[in-house]
């Protein structure tokens, strides 16, 4: 469990610097340059992610279970994940209507992903992992609203609908690929059971 916590602290910690220490972030950029800061940020993120994934896999071998979801809940999660994939694709594209409406599609995707996985994973490791990501995304969204009011950031402006069409099609393709192949390959568990 300790490695899961260390990974969460590293990964979510580096992603929280802008929230809790914006002056420190800016001082690092001023002193070292933007590319150096991005390198440090990327390295810390990768190390944190690797430790987090490894810690999660180790912690799940001896689970402390708080609740067991009913089998039908997996269908709810499957539906919610469609929206997650569309939002993740929309976040990578120029703004269409979706990106402009939700303002921060990646943060919304993380919130839905974490909440959905909490619905079906009632073990301690999952509560720490998904609960940690959910809490971080909520805090980051609040922080983003403060940056918006301060004029430090801005919301995307709605663009052509073609970006929404690409986001929906790309999200659905990504969803199917992830559902059938990538989830098992990356996570070690298939989200679908084929009899």
C-alpha positions as CSV (number, residue, x, y, z in Angstrom):
1,X,0.0,0.0,0.0
2,X,2.9,2.4,0.7
3,X,4.1,2.3,-2.9
4,X,0.6,3.2,-4.1
5,X,0.5,6.2,-1.7
6,X,4.1,7.2,-2.8
7,X,3.0,7.0,-6.5
8,X,-0.1,9.0,-5.8
9,X,1.9,11.7,-4.0
10,X,4.5,11.9,-6.7
11,X,2.0,11.9,-9.7
12,X,-0.7,14.1,-8.2
13,X,1.8,16.2,-6.4
14,X,3.6,17.3,-9.5
15,X,0.2,17.9,-11.2
16,X,-0.7,20.1,-8.2
17,X,2.2,22.5,-8.2
18,X,0.2,25.0,-10.3
19,X,-2.6,24.7,-7.7
20,X,-0.6,25.0,-4.4
21,X,2.6,26.7,-5.5
22,X,2.2,28.7,-8.6
23,X,5.0,31.1,-7.5
24,X,7.4,28.2,-7.2
25,X,6.4,26.9,-10.6
26,X,7.0,30.3,-12.2
27,X,10.3,30.7,-10.4
28,X,11.5,27.4,-11.8
29,X,10.4,28.4,-15.3
30,X,12.2,31.8,-14.9
31,X,15.3,30.2,-13.5
32,X,15.6,27.1,-15.7
33,X,13.4,27.8,-18.7
34,X,10.1,26.4,-19.8
35,X,11.6,23.3,-21.5
36,X,13.6,22.4,-18.4
37,X,10.5,22.7,-16.2
38,X,8.5,20.6,-18.7
39,X,11.3,18.0,-18.5
40,X,11.2,17.9,-14.7
41,X,7.4,17.8,-14.8
42,X,7.4,14.9,-17.3
43,X,10.1,12.9,-15.4
44,X,8.3,13.3,-12.1
45,X,5.0,12.4,-13.8
46,X,6.4,9.2,-15.4
47,X,8.1,8.1,-12.2
48,X,5.0,8.8,-10.2
49,X,2.8,7.0,-12.7
50,X,5.1,3.9,-12.8
51,X,5.2,3.7,-9.0
52,X,1.5,4.3,-8.7
53,X,0.6,1.5,-11.2
54,X,3.1,-0.9,-9.5
55,X,1.9,0.0,-6.1
56,X,-1.8,-0.5,-7.1
57,X,-1.1,-3.9,-8.6
58,X,0.8,-5.0,-5.4
59,X,-1.9,-3.6,-3.1
60,X,-4.7,-5.4,-4.9
61,X,-3.1,-8.8,-4.3
62,X,-4.2,-8.6,-0.7
63,X,-7.3,-6.5,-0.8
64,X,-9.2,-4.8,2.0
65,X,-12.8,-4.8,0.7
66,X,-15.3,-2.2,1.8
67,X,-18.1,-3.0,-0.6
68,X,-18.9,-5.2,-3.6
69,X,-20.8,-3.7,-6.5
70,X,-23.8,-5.4,-8.0
71,X,-23.0,-7.0,-11.4
72,X,-25.3,-4.5,-13.3
73,X,-23.1,-1.6,-12.1
74,X,-20.5,-2.6,-14.7
75,X,-22.9,-1.5,-17.4
76,X,-23.3,1.9,-15.8
77,X,-19.5,2.2,-15.8
78,X,-19.3,1.1,-19.4
79,X,-21.7,3.8,-20.4
80,X,-19.9,6.5,-18.3
81,X,-16.6,5.6,-20.0
82,X,-18.0,6.4,-23.4
83,X,-18.3,10.0,-22.3
84,X,-14.8,9.9,-20.8
85,X,-13.2,8.8,-24.0
86,X,-15.1,11.4,-26.1
87,X,-14.0,14.1,-23.6
88,X,-10.3,12.9,-23.7
89,X,-10.3,13.1,-27.5
90,X,-12.1,16.5,-27.4
91,X,-9.4,17.9,-25.1
92,X,-6.7,17.2,-27.7
93,X,-8.5,18.9,-30.5
94,X,-9.2,22.6,-31.3
95,X,-12.4,23.8,-29.6
96,X,-15.7,22.7,-31.0
97,X,-19.0,23.0,-29.1
98,X,-18.1,20.2,-26.6
99,X,-14.8,21.7,-25.5
100,X,-16.3,25.1,-25.2
101,X,-19.3,23.9,-23.2
102,X,-17.3,21.8,-20.6
103,X,-14.4,24.2,-20.6
104,X,-11.9,21.6,-19.3
105,X,-12.7,18.2,-20.8
106,X,-9.7,16.5,-19.3
107,X,-10.6,17.4,-15.8
108,X,-14.3,16.4,-16.4
109,X,-13.1,13.1,-17.9
110,X,-10.9,12.4,-14.9
111,X,-13.8,13.1,-12.5
112,X,-16.2,10.8,-14.4
113,X,-13.5,8.1,-14.8
114,X,-12.6,8.2,-11.1
115,X,-16.3,8.2,-10.0
116,X,-17.2,5.4,-12.3
117,X,-14.4,3.2,-11.1
118,X,-15.3,3.9,-7.5
119,X,-18.8,2.5,-8.3
120,X,-17.4,-0.9,-9.1
121,X,-14.2,-1.1,-7.0
122,X,-14.7,-1.1,-3.3
123,X,-11.3,-2.2,-2.1
124,X,-9.0,0.1,-0.2
125,X,-6.4,0.4,-3.0
126,X,-9.1,1.5,-5.5
127,X,-10.6,3.9,-3.0
128,X,-7.2,5.5,-2.6
129,X,-6.4,5.6,-6.3
130,X,-9.8,6.7,-7.7
131,X,-10.7,8.8,-4.7
132,X,-7.4,10.5,-4.9
133,X,-7.8,11.3,-8.6
134,X,-11.4,12.5,-8.0
135,X,-10.4,14.8,-5.2
136,X,-7.5,16.2,-7.3
137,X,-9.7,16.9,-10.3
138,X,-12.3,18.7,-8.2
139,X,-9.6,20.8,-6.5
140,X,-7.9,21.5,-9.8
141,X,-11.2,22.7,-11.3
142,X,-11.8,25.0,-8.4
143,X,-8.3,26.3,-8.8
144,X,-8.8,26.8,-12.5
145,X,-11.9,28.9,-11.8
146,X,-9.8,31.1,-9.5
147,X,-7.2,31.5,-12.3
148,X,-9.9,32.4,-14.7
149,X,-11.3,35.1,-12.4
150,X,-7.8,36.4,-12.0
151,X,-7.3,36.6,-15.7
152,X,-4.5,34.1,-15.7
153,X,-6.3,31.6,-17.9
154,X,-9.2,31.6,-20.3
155,X,-11.9,29.3,-21.4
156,X,-12.0,27.9,-25.0
157,X,-14.2,29.6,-27.5
158,X,-16.6,27.5,-29.5
159,X,-15.3,26.5,-32.9
160,X,-16.6,24.5,-35.8
161,X,-18.8,21.5,-35.2
162,X,-16.3,19.3,-37.2
163,X,-14.1,19.1,-34.1
164,X,-17.1,17.7,-32.1
165,X,-17.8,15.1,-34.8
166,X,-14.1,14.1,-34.8
167,X,-14.1,14.0,-31.0
168,X,-17.2,11.7,-30.9
169,X,-15.9,9.4,-33.6
170,X,-12.4,9.3,-32.2
171,X,-13.7,8.8,-28.7
172,X,-15.9,5.9,-29.7
173,X,-13.0,4.2,-31.6
174,X,-10.8,4.8,-28.6
175,X,-13.5,3.3,-26.3
176,X,-13.8,0.1,-28.4
177,X,-10.1,-0.4,-28.6
178,X,-9.6,0.2,-24.9
179,X,-12.6,-2.0,-24.0
180,X,-11.5,-4.9,-26.1
181,X,-7.7,-4.8,-25.9
182,X,-6.0,-2.0,-24.1
183,X,-7.7,-2.3,-20.6
184,X,-6.6,-5.9,-20.3
185,X,-3.1,-5.2,-21.7
186,X,-2.5,-2.1,-19.5
187,X,-4.4,-3.0,-16.3
188,X,-4.5,-6.8,-16.4
189,X,-8.3,-7.0,-16.1
190,X,-10.8,-7.1,-18.9
191,X,-13.8,-4.8,-18.3
192,X,-16.0,-7.2,-20.4
193,X,-16.7,-10.8,-19.9
194,X,-17.3,-12.9,-23.0
195,X,-19.0,-16.3,-22.4
